Amino acid sequence: MSRLFNAALSYLTLCILLCPAAAWAQDTPMEALLVWGTHDGSSPKPEHKPIGPILKKQFEVMPFKWKNYFEEKRVQFSINTNHYTRVDFNKNCSFDVKCLGASRIKVKLYGKDKEGKDKEVVRHEKPLGPGDTLIIAGDDKNDNSQSAWFIVIRHPAPPAAPAAPAKPVAPAPQPKK
């Protein structure tokens, strides 16, 4: 009897220890945007499009000086606690991101050094729960700071549950005459 109890207790302990780790290891959907900020009314690249109204409001309340923001690229990806996920925007810009658990992420942003090799330029740790946004900014070195680039990392909010159908309201009873 004691052997059976010890085996059951060992199994239960193992389940308790491994279940939280398994939950943290699940993939979390994320989205990243490469955004270009400028005072110009339009982007010189026709494939760029203005950012959406929700993101535009987030930019407007921040201390950025640019009047217009254009989406250059959008990438959907997933992160978990087991490893970093690499996101490549273009030949000069990429980042690694990892879930640290408890809705925290770590981001390592890379640029190119003089030899063309990846060089870490920013490391950032931040809580990023569902519906939250992280914005990392930098000057565009190619145009004497007349524009800037932004990396926007979003943890999309889960879709809202469908609303319950409205119950029909019975007509009020008419008074008897």
C-alpha positions in Angstrom: 0.0 0.0 0.0 2.8 2.4 0.9 4.5 1.7 -2.5 1.3 2.6 -4.4 0.8 5.7 -2.3 4.4 6.9 -3.0 4.0 6.3 -6.7 0.7 8.3 -6.8 2.3 11.1 -4.7 5.3 11.2 -7.1 3.1 11.3 -10.1 1.0 14.1 -8.6 4.1 16.1 -7.7 5.5 15.7 -11.2 2.2 16.9 -12.7 2.1 20.0 -10.5 5.7 20.9 -11.3 5.4 20.4 -15.1 1.9 21.8 -15.8 2.9 25.5 -15.2 6.0 25.1 -17.4 3.8 23.5 -20.2 1.4 26.4 -20.0 4.2 29.0 -20.3 5.7 27.1 -23.2 2.5 27.5 -25.3 2.8 29.8 -28.3 1.6 33.4 -27.9 0.5 35.1 -31.1 2.2 38.5 -31.7 2.4 41.1 -34.4 5.2 43.5 -35.4 5.2 46.5 -37.7 8.1 48.5 -39.2 6.8 52.1 -39.2 8.4 55.1 -40.9 7.8 58.6 -39.4 8.2 61.8 -41.3 6.9 65.3 -41.8 6.2 64.6 -45.4 2.6 64.2 -46.4 3.3 60.9 -48.3 5.9 58.2 -48.4 8.3 58.1 -51.3 7.6 54.4 -51.5 4.1 53.6 -52.9 3.9 50.3 -51.1 3.8 52.1 -47.7 0.4 52.9 -46.3 -0.6 55.2 -43.5 -0.9 53.4 -40.1 -4.3 52.6 -38.7 -6.3 55.0 -36.5 -5.8 53.2 -33.2 -2.0 53.1 -33.6 -2.0 56.7 -34.9 -3.6 57.8 -31.6 -0.9 55.9 -29.7 1.8 57.8 -31.6 0.0 61.2 -31.1 0.1 60.9 -27.3 3.8 60.1 -27.3 6.6 62.7 -27.5 7.5 62.0 -31.1 7.8 65.0 -33.4 6.7 63.4 -36.7 3.4 64.4 -38.3 2.8 61.3 -40.4 3.5 57.6 -39.9 3.6 54.9 -42.6 3.6 51.1 -42.3 6.5 49.6 -44.2 6.0 46.0 -43.2 3.8 43.8 -41.0 4.8 40.4 -39.6 2.7 37.9 -37.7 4.7 35.5 -35.4 4.4 33.5 -32.2 6.6 33.5 -29.1 7.1 31.2 -26.1 9.4 30.7 -23.1 11.5 28.0 -24.7 13.4 30.0 -27.2 13.8 33.4 -28.9 11.8 34.0 -32.1 13.7 35.9 -34.9 11.7 38.5 -36.9 13.5 39.9 -40.0 12.0 43.1 -41.4 14.6 43.8 -44.0 18.4 43.3 -44.6 19.2 46.0 -42.0 16.7 45.4 -39.3 15.7 42.3 -37.3 14.9 41.4 -33.7 14.7 38.5 -31.4 11.8 38.3 -28.9 11.1 35.8 -26.1 8.3 35.4 -23.6 9.7 35.5 -20.1 6.4 34.4 -18.5 3.8 36.4 -16.6 3.1 38.5 -19.7 6.7 39.8 -19.9 8.8 39.9 -23.1 12.5 40.5 -23.9 13.4 42.1 -27.2 16.9 42.3 -28.7 17.0 44.6 -31.7 19.7 44.2 -34.3 21.2 46.5 -36.9 24.3 46.0 -39.1 27.8 46.9 -38.2 30.4 48.2 -40.7 31.2 44.6 -41.8 27.5 43.9 -42.4 27.1 41.6 -39.4 24.2 41.7 -36.9 25.0 44.0 -34.0 22.6 44.3 -31.0 21.6 47.9 -30.7 18.7 47.7 -28.2 17.7 45.3 -25.5 14.3 45.9 -23.8 12.3 44.0 -21.2 8.7 44.9 -20.6 5.3 43.6 -19.5 3.2 43.1 -22.6 -0.2 41.7 -21.9 -3.0 41.1 -24.3 -3.9 44.3 -26.1 -0.6 46.0 -25.2 1.9 47.7 -27.5 5.6 48.2 -27.3 7.2 50.9 -29.5 10.9 51.1 -30.1 12.2 54.2 -32.0 15.3 55.4 -33.8 16.5 58.1 -36.2 16.9 57.3 -39.9 20.7 57.7 -40.3 20.4 58.0 -44.0 18.6 61.4 -44.1 20.1 63.6 -41.4 17.1 62.8 -39.0 14.4 64.1 -41.3 12.6 60.9 -40.6 12.6 58.0 -38.0 11.8 54.3 -37.9 9.7 52.6 -35.3 9.4 48.9 -34.4 5.9 48.3 -33.0 5.3 45.0 -31.2 1.7 44.1 -30.3 0.2 41.4 -28.3 -3.3 41.3 -29.8 -6.2 41.2 -27.5 -8.2 37.9 -27.7 -11.3 38.2 -29.8 -14.3 39.4 -27.9 -16.8 36.7 -27.1 -19.9 36.8 -29.3 -22.7 38.7 -27.6 -25.6 36.6 -26.4 -28.6 37.0 -28.6 -31.2 39.4 -27.2 -34.2 37.8 -25.7 -37.5 39.0 -27.2 -39.4 41.1 -24.8 -43.0 40.1 -24.4 -45.5 42.9 -24.9 -46.9 44.4 -21.8 -50.3 43.0 -20.9 -53.2 45.3 -21.8 -55.6 46.4 -19.0 -59.0 44.7 -19.1 -62.0 46.9 -19.8 
